[in-house]
Amino acid sequence: MVVEQIPMLSTEERPEAQAQPTYLTPQSPLGAAISEFQGHMIRQGFTENTIKSFLGDLRILTSYLGQNRPVGTIATKDLNDFLLYLLYYRGKPCSPKSYARRVTTLKVFFGWLAESGVLPRDPAAAVVHRPASPPLPIILYEDQVEKLLQTTQHLAQNDKPDARPHLLVRLLLSTGIKKGECMSIQLSHIDLSDPQAPALYIHYDNPKMRHKERKLKLPADLVPVLQEYLAQYQPQTYLFPCTARNLEYVLRDVGQLAGIPVAVGFETLRWTAAVQDYKAGMPDETLRQKLGLSHITWNDTVKKLKKLAGPAL
């Protein structure tokens, strides 16, 4: 979708911009300002596609900041943090084209609020168009991994044994698979024909994702953990017949039980597994294929792995 360039006209060229929107003040909630902005776009003759795109972008901003956030409390840092969230933490792809349009949306919306006298200054004026550099991923250190595994093993062997946390953590640390890949594992995808060389097949139903399919080695000592889990839970088709959120809670809880100061989740264990393999000397191409990454994504990933696995400066 192509969004036309919206010229920022002077107040002489656009006299209606001189008047403050009907009832807005710095204390007005973000949701109310967006509703007023929609009327402004219609009066200004913005195209239907542009209005739809801008409102969609602002709905994401509302979900991030809250629809009741007073517009006068929104600073440049809030907007830069929001753009960082779009790029790296929202969990949905944000293409360069979408990112550029969303920056434009922020500048047009907050520029309008400032020009109209609602805000004393425009917090979007200093927002940069280029993507911000993401922070390094959070990983677990060796002693933290040990504490986590000790905790899950204890849960598997106590008076009311539960093998699921231990199987889940061991599986993620040995394979580095993503959350979606973990949830898609079927019992038929696990090859135990040779107990000394078990394997896991990662399958994708979407034909466009078939290039990510791969066969991964599993540790031989994971087999008895898996068998204990199967005996306890008796899954029929999928290895983990529950919601992804349920497993997220499992990881969070065992991390807290182990006294680990950072949140333990799928992404944390995926990066921890990748760093362990990288430090162990796994060839780059082998690790790229193991993680199911494209060459383009790998170029960025390996830079982070070098920093995470490298010596302290």
Secondary structure, 3 states (H helix, E strand, C coil): CCCCCCCCCCCCCCHHHHCCCCCCCCCCEHHHHHHHHHHHHHHHCCCHHHHHHHHHHHHHHHHHHCCCCEHHHCCHHHHHHHHHHHHHCCCCCCCHHHHHHHHHHHHHHHHHHHHCCCCCCCCCCCCCCCCCCCCCCCCCCHHHHHHHHHHHHHHHHCCCCCCHHHHHHHHHHHHCCCHHHHHCCEHHHEECCCCCCCEEEECCCCHHHHHHCEEEECCHHHHHHHHHHHHHHCCCCECCCCCHHHHHHHHHHHHHHCCCCCCCCHHHHHHHHHHHHHHCCCCHHHHHHHHCCCHHHHHHHHHHHHHHHCCCC
